[in-house]
Amino acid sequence: VDLKECLQSADFISSSDGNFKILEDGSVYTTSHVSLSAEKKTFSILLKDTQEHVLKKIHVSLVEEEKTKTRHARDTLLKRTKRRWGPIPSVVTENFLGPFPVQIQQVQSDTAHNYTIYYSASGPGIDQDPKGLFYIERETGNIFATRAIDREQYPSFQIICFATTPDGYSPEVPLVHTIRVEDDNDNAPYFTQDVFEFSVLENSKPGVVVGRVTAEDRDEPYTLHTTLKYRIVSQNPPITTAFSLHADTGVIAVLLPQLDREVVPSYTLLVEVRDMAGQPFGLCTTGTVVIRIEDTNDNAPSFKQAQYETRVEENRVNVEILRVSVVDLDEPGSPGSGAVYEIIRGNDDRAFEITTDKNTNEGILCVVKGLDYEAAKQRILVIAVNNEAPYMLAPHSQQLSQSTSSVTVHVLDVDEGPVFKPCHLRIDVKECEDIGTSIGRYIAEDPETGNSEGICYRIAPGQCNWISIDEKSGEVRTIKVLDRDVGEMRRGQCNITVLAIDRNGKTGTGTIQVVIQPGNKNYPQIAKTEYIMCRDRKPICLTAQDGDESPYSIPFSFRITDRSLASSWKITRHNDNSVYLSPKGDIPFGIYSIPVSVTDNGGKVGESYIKVNYCDCVTPTECTDGPRAYAAGNVTLGIWAILAMILGSLLLLLILITICGCCGSGVMHRQVTDDCANHNLIISNTEAPGEEVMDHNIIPLQSTCDQGGYGIKTGDQQTFEMVKGRGHTLESVKGGGHQTLGSVKEGGGGGQAMMDTCRYSYSEWHNFTHPRLGEKVHLCRQDEEQKHSEDYLLSYNYEGKGSVAGSVGCCSDQHEEEALDFLDQLEPKFRTLAETCIKR
């Protein structure tokens, strides 16, 4: 039968009829002699997937095979060979009771028709341990078992069968024959532990897993002999069932809604495991499970008494006055029963403190601050208790209430010394008060009488010696001038212990804290008094300083005390401690001594003289010394100031003369002839910063020249841009005549140029050459026969490094490539314009 087609994942195979056995490959064998009657014999093959819990059946019907009428001898021989010398595996029932020996199989060779065959066998159970369990008859080939077999010890045997003739010839190949021991349910299941111990929190919800019990069976796996079922036999204590046990998995879970540790701390379960899927005829074993209920804080602690009463003497400190105890049903020693006490009322002055004794769980009430009988003869405290762990309420239970108890503390009267009121007195004193100034009064009272009669006062030895106290009245006076910057007063205060002694010699102590308030003892002063002011007249910032603290320091008030100087200098406020000093109008150069007064917020005035050197300079480092000072409103000019004024006037006159000379000059120009061949390129290598050349300056040359340069026309004026020729300077000679920087104006259509005889001044020479320092000029050579050419001036700013001018000559078509090579060096925005010029 095809088992995989029915259920491929089957891991358990069995037959409903014990006379038939099904192997894993789907082969069906008989386990005993089967006689077929006229009726059909049917049985079922059971397939089971234990993991997926899938069960399927295959129905098998057996009918008698019809005998064929004719059969060839060869076919019969082949079928007999496969059937007789290769029989199916033998099956022996475990624990078979006999009688023995019992035949379990027969092997027979088909060559026995032609030869005398003797059979023999070897292997486990025959000539190997366990020896003598099986034997084979020499003449018939029958295999017998001699005694009962334990499957758990020997689940199967593999023996080798031989067929030989008397002379030792083997007509058959040795046969490996398997003898399988069929399982008998002879082993009861057993638990893997003697006692299973689990724990679960009390008040756990139903369904919470507690643990799992496991059992094993030595019988054949995946059979009914090893199919186990679990159940709870009994529970101790025998109250409402608290747990459930899953029959197949052995998992124990909570069943009772409320597990209360305080009622039942643990449960003992008697559990059973039975094979044969729990059928009554199966073998079974019992085991023990102990489940301990873990505590949760579901019970609030409560005081054993609702009221307590105790006594304590006044002024006693750090003394235990009472112990209180509580009752808690939770597990002792656990955080759920650990008590935490607190005082919730009556301890506003924090005179009491309550702690927990970890050994006894009691609350210890102590006095940590002395009590005063005269103030209160008794104190009533209210104490409360909680647990260390938070509360975990049981299902459907009410909110837990906090337990409280009251404690009455009786204060016992004790004769005591005087008491200062207050015990710590602060006296504020202004700095620099006169000696003997009364700064306050500090007295004590007798707690019993409530008055100060008969009490004398003293300052304890080794105290600050800045003040004194009157022995009778307690009046406090200064005996030194209090200064915050001297000795013990540098922190601005000092603490003095004062003793009060009554008639009985009882002593009380108190503390006077003398705090010195800042005074106005320092005059404000300007930090820097000497300055240099250049001709840019940048205001001077005056900053004042004062050693006093607020409110006797800033803001400061500044004023020029000299009226004559106040008319020419002014003060402008900058911030609370500084101002700007600047001249009001035009004043002569010189040194000024300006008296400036500074008034602090407390009214103290300090005066400083500000020395200002008003100098004809650009930076203050140029003026270190100056002429005589301006004092009392008089100014005297030095010789250098007079010399500077004269030189300035001469320079101004020179500029005016230069401008007038430029206005009378003509426009520079040169005529360039067509014979430009063999002329050399003059390159200026002088480096100097250039000027940016804007796009609108890129214009074509207006005329050609013979041995001169090219001119650029801007408006009605022409200037030189480049000079070419051998050995010529910017002044070149044409036709024997002398030519200067003056332009050559264009003539008629023949391109004749007229030379301006006007010579250029130095300023015009400078204006022409300075912007063109660092120029680079490029020309393409021309043939002497070339009569027409177009030259264009290209100017651009090369990466911000200065002006660079160049001339591209398009002498002929063959020189266009040479011109374009030069254009590759130009910036892209100028290349387009230059290419347009070349094409034109």
GUROSE-422567 format. One record per residue (C-alpha): residue in three letters; z negated, y, x negated. Coordinates in steps of 0.02 Angstrom, whole numbers, plus 50000, padded with zeros to 5 digits. Layout:
REM residues N
ALAZYX ...
***
This chain:
REM residues 840
VAL500005000050000 ASP500335017849942 LEU498605025649929 LYS499195042249856 GLU500335045750001 CYS498875044150119 LEU497515053150018 GLN497915057549839 SER496165064149798 ALA495285048249858 ASP493875043149741 PHE493135029249851 ILE494165014249913 SER493495000150021 SER494044987250149 SER493374984250322 ASP493604965550296 GLY492654957250155 ASN494024943950137 PHE495184957150062 LYS494994968449911 ILE496014983949869 LEU496224989849690 GLU496535007749634 ASP498415004649611 GLY498554999549796 SER498624980749767 VAL497834970249905 TYR497064953449861 THR496134940049955 THR494364936649899 SER494294919449982 HIS495404906550069 VAL496244914550219 SER496984904450362 LEU498164913550476 SER498154908250656 ALA499464911750785 GLU498704928950810 LYS498964943050687 LYS497534947050568 THR497144965450548 PHE495944975650442 SER495784993650379 ILE495765001650208 LEU494535016050196 LEU494945031050083 LYS493605044250051 ASP493535060549952 THR491675062749920 GLN491835080549857 GLU492905087349998 HIS492105075550126 VAL493795068950187 LEU493955051250261 LYS495595042450304 LYS496065024850358 ILE497575013650329 HIS497834999750456 VAL498514983350385 SER499244968850489 LEU499504951650411 VAL500854939650478 GLU501414922750417 GLU502894923650301 GLU504404914450362 LYS505024901150244 THR506814903150186 LYS507964888750220 THR508834888750051 ARG508164894049884 HIS508954892849713 ALA507994883649581 ARG508044898649460 ASP507334910449590 THR505944898349629 LEU505544896549445 LEU505434915349419 LYS504294917849568 ARG503184903449520 THR503024910349341 LYS502394927049400 ARG501254919449531 ARG500464905149430 TRP500334910649247 GLY499914928749291 PRO498654927249432 ILE497714941849505 PRO496024946449430 SER494644934649478 VAL493124940649575 VAL491374933749559 THR490024939149679 GLU488484946049595 ASN486904935449614 PHE487884920949692 LEU486634907249737 GLY487764892249704 PRO487964877949701 PHE488604878849522 PRO489804876549443 VAL490934885749563 GLN492804887849542 ILE493364905849533 GLN495204904349483 GLN496584892849421 VAL497904896849290 GLN499414885449280 SER500994885649179 ASP502674881849262 THR503174872149106 ALA501944858749160 HIS503434850549251 ASN504244847149084 TYR502794845648965 THR501014839548959 ILE500014855748957 TYR498234857948900 TYR497304873848948 SER495974882948848 ALA495144900048848 SER494084911248738 GLY493194927848751 PRO491574935148824 GLY490674922648935 ILE491534907748854 ASP491354907348665 GLN490594924848652 ASP488984931848725 PRO488494927748857 LYS489114910648801 GLY489354896648926 LEU489494907849078 PHE491284901849112 TYR492344886849063 ILE494114880849098 GLU494654862949135 ARG495824856549001 GLU497044847349114 THR497014857849275 GLY496734875749216 ASN495334878349340 ILE494064891849289 PHE492254889049338 ALA490674899749335 THR489084890649283 ARG487704902649342 ALA487314918949432 ILE487884935549352 ASP487064952749353 ARG488424965949380 GLU487334979849311 GLN487294970249147 TYR489064963049145 PRO490214972349267 SER491784962749210 PHE492474950349082 GLN494154948848997 ILE494594931648935 ILE496174924948851 CYS496964909348922 PHE498104897748820 ALA499354884248874 THR499854872048737 THR500674854948722 PRO499794840448636 ASP500744843848477 GLY500164862148473 TYR501724870448546 SER501374885748658 PRO502694887348792 GLU501774902248870 VAL501204918748801 PRO499284919948794 LEU498654926748960 VAL497334940648968 HIS496364937049126 THR495054948749202 ILE493534942149293 ARG492694956149391 VAL490914954749457 GLU490814960949635 ASP489284971849666 ASP487844966049771 ASN486594978649838 ASP485194971949731 ASN484524988649663 ALA483515000749765 PRO483765019449728 TYR482415028249628 PHE481905046649605 THR482215054749436 GLN480425061649431 ASP478775054249478 VAL478205070649558 PHE479305085649599 GLU478385102349587 PHE479075118249663 SER478405135549711 VAL478905148349841 LEU478255165549888 GLU477235166550044 ASN478045174850195 SER479765169150134 LYS481105168950266 PRO481775152550339 GLY483215145650238 VAL482535151050068 VAL482855136749945 VAL481275129449870 GLY482025116049757 ARG483025099949751 VAL482525081749734 THR483705069649647 ALA483825050649647 GLU484935037649564 ASP485545019849603 ARG486105006949475 ASP487304998549594 GLU489185001349588 PRO489605019849608 TYR490605026449755 THR490105012049866 LEU488915010850011 HIS487705003049890 THR487535020049803 THR487775031549953 LEU486045039349966 LYS485165048650105 TYR483545058750093 ARG482195062450222 ILE480415068950233 VAL479225055150282 SER477625065450298 GLN476845082350258 ASN475065086150202 PRO474215095650281 PRO474925088250441 ILE475215104650530 THR476805112650588 THR478275106650484 ALA478535119850350 PHE480055113250254 SER481715104550283 LEU482615091950171 HIS484505090650168 ALA484975072350190 ASP486475072350073 THR486015084949936 GLY484125083349930 VAL483885102349941 ILE482195107850010 ALA482175124350107 VAL480885134650201 LEU480785130450386 LEU479185138950444 PRO479375157750476 GLN477675161950404 LEU476975153650248 ASP475215160350222 ARG474435156550054 GLU472725161650117 VAL472855147950252 VAL473765134150156 PRO473925136749967 SER475035121349939 TYR475985107350030 THR476255089249980 LEU477805080450047 LEU478165061850048 VAL480055059850038 GLU481165044550050 VAL482865040249978 ARG483885025650053 ASP485565018250005 MET486915011150120 ALA487105029050187 GLY485365028450260 GLN485655012850366 PRO484075003450412 PHE484604988250310 GLY484794998950153 LEU483574998750010 CYS482375013549996 THR481095021749883 THR479815035549915 GLY479305050149806 THR478095064949804 VAL478485083549812 VAL477135096949784 ILE477565114549843 ARG476385128349788 ILE476345144549889 GLU476355159649775 ASP475315174649823 THR475985191449879 ASN474955206849913 ASP474885204950101 ASN473005207950118 ALA472185224850092 PRO470515225950002 SER469015231950103 PHE467305238550051 LYS465825227250079 GLN464815242350139 ALA465385257350239 GLN464055268750162 TYR463185270149994 GLU461755281149932 THR461215285449753 ARG460235298249649 VAL460535307749486 GLU459615321349390 GLU460445338149375 ASN461375342049214 ARG461585323549171 VAL463315319849103 ASN464305303649076 VAL463045292849166 GLU463395278249287 ILE462605281349457 LEU463345267849571 ARG464385251749580 VAL465395247249735 SER466295230749775 VAL467705225449890 VAL468345209649975 ASP470175204549951 LEU470915188250019 ASP472345188349894 GLU472315177249739 PRO470905182649622 GLY471445189849457 SER473205193949520 PRO473895211549540 GLY473805208649727 SER471905208049719 GLY471585220249576 ALA470645235149649 VAL471085253349611 TYR469765265849668 GLU469935284449698 ILE468875298849764 ILE469815306949907 ARG468515319849964 GLY467005329149897 ASN467545330349715 ASP468415347049708 ASP467505352049549 ARG467935335249469 ALA466115331849429 PHE466305313349474 GLU467445299549413 ILE467675281649473 THR468445267349372 THR468705248549393 ASP467755234949301 LYS469145222449260 ASN467925207949248 THR467045210149415 ASN468355220649508 GLU466945232949552 GLY467085251749559 ILE465995261649436 LEU465505279149494 CYS465015291149353 VAL464505309449335 VAL465635317949206 LYS465065335949236 GLY463245341349253 LEU462665344349433 ASP461635359649482 TYR460165356449596 GLU460045374849640 ALA461865375049695 ALA461855358949796 LYS460435346649823 GLN461615332749876 ARG463465328449867 ILE464425317549990 LEU465945308549921 VAL467275298250011 ILE468055284449905 ALA469565273549945 VAL470275257549870 ASN472035250749845 ASN472835236349747 GLU473785236849584 ALA475305228649665 PRO476205236549813 TYR475925229149985 MET477155216250053 LEU476875214750238 ALA477135198150325 PRO478495197350459 HIS477965204750626 SER476315211050551 GLN475555228350573 GLN475415241650440 LEU473925239150326 SER472585252550336 GLN471685259450183 SER469845255050171 THR468635269550136 SER466765271550110 SER465595286650095 VAL464365289449952 THR462885301549965 VAL462295307849795 HIS460555315849791 VAL460335328449649 LEU458575328549572 ASP457825345049513 VAL457445347149327 ASP456675362149239 GLU458125369949142 GLY458505384749034 PRO459385401149080 VAL461175400349135 PHE462475413649097 LYS463575418749242 PRO464955416849201 CYS464735404849058 HIS466305412148975 LEU466505431148981 ARG468065440248925 ILE467915458348869 ASP469485468648834 VAL469255482348703 LYS470515495248646 GLU470955495048463 CYS470105507848349 GLU468625511448467 ASP467205521248388 ILE465695512248316 GLY464305510048443 THR465445510348595 SER464755500148741 ILE466065487348791 GLY465115477148924 ARG463535468148978 TYR463165449448972 ILE461585442649057 ALA460895425749110 GLU459825419849256 ASP458415407349275 PRO459075393649392 GLU457365391249471 THR456985409649507 GLY458745416349520 ASN458355432149418 SER458445438049237 GLU456625443149210 GLY455845437949045 ILE457505432748966 CYS457995439248793 TYR459715438248712 ARG460315434848537 ILE461965431548449 ALA461965414348369 PRO461955414548178 GLY463615413548086 GLN464565422548224 CYS465795436848216 ASN464885452548156 TRP465975465148246 ILE464845467248400 SER462985466848443 ILE462005462948602 ASP460415471648661 GLU458975459348663 LYS458265465248830 SER459715471948931 GLY461145461248866 GLU462235476548834 VAL463655473348710 ARG464165486748583 THR465355488048435 ILE464625489148260 LYS466315490748172 VAL467995498548209 LEU469005484748291 ASP470685482648204 ARG471935469148252 ASP472625468648073 VAL470985465547981 GLY470005449547949 GLU469515438848096 MET470365450548219 ARG472125446548160 ARG472375435248311 GLY471835449648421 GLN470235441148480 CYS468615432548428 ASN467365421348519 ILE465495424748505 THR464125412648562 VAL462635421348643 LEU460905413348667 ALA459775416948816 ILE457925411948796 ASP456655412048941 ARG454755413048932 ASN454555394248917 GLY455725393448768 LYS457145385548867 THR458805390848797 GLY460495393648878 THR462135397848795 GLY463635408048843 THR465235413748760 ILE465945431348746 GLN467805432348711 VAL468225449448637 VAL470075453248659 ILE470735468448566 GLN472095477648661 PRO473425485948551 GLY473175504548515 ASN474325518648460 LYS473855519948276 ASN475555520848191 TYR476835534948183 PRO478655530948216 GLN479775533248064 ILE481655532648035 ALA482035517847922 LYS483545524847827 THR483685543447789 GLU485205545447673 TYR486995543647734 ILE488785548247684 MET489985554647818 CYS491845555047780 ARG493155566047858 ASP493375553648002 ARG491665560348060 LYS491065543148115 PRO489345545148198 ILE487815539748100 CYS486615527448183 LEU484775532148157 THR483515518248189 ALA481635521148204 GLN480205508948178 ASP478415508448239 GLY477045496148189 ASP476215497048359 GLU476505485248504 SER477005489248681 PRO476655500748768 TYR476425511848613 SER478105508648531 ILE479825509648614 PRO480665518748693 PHE480775532548561 SER481295550648587 PHE482325559348449 ARG482515578148422 ILE483215589748287 THR481805601948251 ASP482825615148155 ARG483685626648281 SER485085632048162 LEU485555614048125 ALA485345608948307 SER486785620748349 SER487995611348233 TRP487325593448248 LYS486965583148402 ILE486015567148444 THR486685554148567 ARG485595539648629 HIS486115522148581 ASN484645511248639 ASP482735512048648 ASN482485513548459 SER484105521148392 VAL485265536148417 TYR486925542448349 LEU486975558348241 SER488635567848234 PRO489285585648208 LYS489615596248361 GLY491175604948293 ASP492085609048132 ILE490825611047992 PRO491165612947805 PHE490965598647683 GLY489295597647597 ILE487575589947597 TYR486455593147747 SER484595589847761 ILE484225588047947 PRO482415586848008 VAL482275574148152 SER480665570648247 VAL480335553748333 THR479075552148475 ASP478465534848529 ASN477975529548705 GLY476165533548670 GLY476525551548620 LYS476335550348430 VAL477645560448335 GLY478375556548164 GLU479615567948073 SER480945562647947 TYR482275572347849 ILE484005564847863 LYS485105568547711 VAL486945568347762 ASN488305570347628 TYR489805576547730 CYS491195572647607 ASP493105574147601 CYS493405555547581 VAL494155540447667 THR492785527947624 PRO490965531947579 THR491185524047407 GLU492285538747356 CYS490835550847375 THR489295546247279 ASP488855563947222 GLY489215580047312 PRO489025598747294 ARG487435608247325 ALA486505604547485 TYR486615614047645 ALA484875620047674 ALA484185632347797 GLY485905634947872 ASN486865640347713 VAL488395630447648 THR489125632147471 LEU490815624147432 GLY491045615447264 ILE492515616947147 TRP493255600347199 ALA493295605547382 ILE494235621547338 LEU495455611847227 ALA495785599347368 MET496195613347489 ILE497445621147366 LEU498325604647331 GLY498455601247517 SER499305617947546 LEU500555614847405 LEU500975597647474 LEU501295604747646 LEU502445617947573 LEU503425604747474 ILE503705594647632 LEU504385609747726 ILE505615613647582 THR506235595547579 ILE506555595647767 CYS507555611647755 GLY508615604347614 CYS509045589047716 CYS509645599147863 GLY511005607347756 SER511735591347690 GLY513365583547748 VAL513685566047808 MET513905553247668 HIS515465542847668 ARG516725534747549 GLN518495529847566 VAL518895511947524 THR520665507947474 ASP521595492047507 ASP521525487447323 CYS519815478847329 ALA520285463747227 ASN519345458447070 HIS517865469547112 ASN516135462847067 LEU514615460847179 ILE513095471347135 ILE511455463147190 SER509815472247188 ASN508405460847131 THR507065473947154 GLU505755467047273 ALA504935478647396 PRO504415477747579 GLY505885480947693 GLU506055487447867 GLU506615478148020 VAL508435480348059 MET508745480048245 ASP510225471748325 HIS511065488048369 ASN511195492148181 ILE512405477748154 ILE514035487548162 PRO515725485948077 LEU516185496347925 GLN517185511447968 SER518315512947817 THR518845504547655 CYS518665511047479 ASP519475509247311 GLN518045507147190 GLY516595513747290 GLY515555506047431 TYR515595503547617 GLY514865516147736 ILE513965513847899 LYS514245526048037 THR512785530148147 GLY513125544148266 ASP513985558048169 GLN513255553447999 GLN513755540347872 THR512625532547740 PHE512895520147601 GLU512535501947638 MET513285493547484 VAL514145497947322 LYS515385487047233 GLY516385489147074 ARG516195485546889 GLY514905495646797 HIS514755508546933 THR513135515147004 LEU512825522547173 GLU513725537747108 SER515515532247070 VAL517075541547019 LYS518695540547112 GLY520305547147035 GLY519405555946894 GLY518335566147012 HIS516425564847017 GLN515685557447174 THR513835557847223 LEU512825550247362 GLY513635562447479 SER514705554447612 VAL516595555047614 LYS517155560147785 GLU518655551147859 GLY520305560047851 GLY521895557247951 GLY522695540848002 GLY523135536947820 GLY521285533847785 GLN521145548747663 ALA519345553547629 MET518695570647588 MET517235571447468 ASP515745582247507 THR515275591847354 CYS513475593947411 ARG512215584947299 TYR510775575047381 SER508985579147348 TYR507685566347286 SER506965563747460 GLU508705559347525 TRP508935547247380 HIS507265539147422 ASN507665538147608 PHE509295529347565 THR508645516747438 HIS506905512347503 PRO507385503047662 ARG508695493147565 LEU507625486047427 GLY507825467247420 GLU509585467147498 LYS510765453047462 VAL512635456147477 HIS513985442847498 LEU515855446247485 CYS517355435247485 ARG518645439647355 GLN520305446947407 ASP522025444847333 GLU522835460347265 GLU524315457247378 GLN523205457447533 LYS523525473847620 HIS522415472347772 SER520635466147785 GLU519165468147902 ASP517425469047827 TYR515885468547935 LEU514115472647891 LEU512805460047950 SER510975464847943 TYR509505454248000 ASN507645452347973 TYR507385436647869 GLU505735428547931 GLY504845445247934 LYS504965447147744 GLY506035462747744 SER507785469047777 VAL509235459047710 ALA510975465747728 GLY512575456747693 SER514415459847710 VAL515635446447761 GLY517425449747711 CYS518765440747810 CYS520135442847682 SER521265429447751 ASP521245413747856 GLN520875402547706 HIS519295412547670 GLU518585410347844 GLU517685394347795 GLU516865403247649 ALA516265416747768 LEU515595403947890 ASP514585395847750 PHE513695412247728 LEU513405413447915 ASP512465396747909 GLN511115405747813 LEU510895418747949 GLU509745417048099 PRO510595409648254 LYS510475425648355 PHE511525434948225 ARG512755420948195 THR513575422948366 LEU513865441448335 ALA514565438248162 GLU515755424848223 THR516395436948353 CYS516755449548214 ILE517705436448110 LYS518795431248256 ARG519155449448296 
***
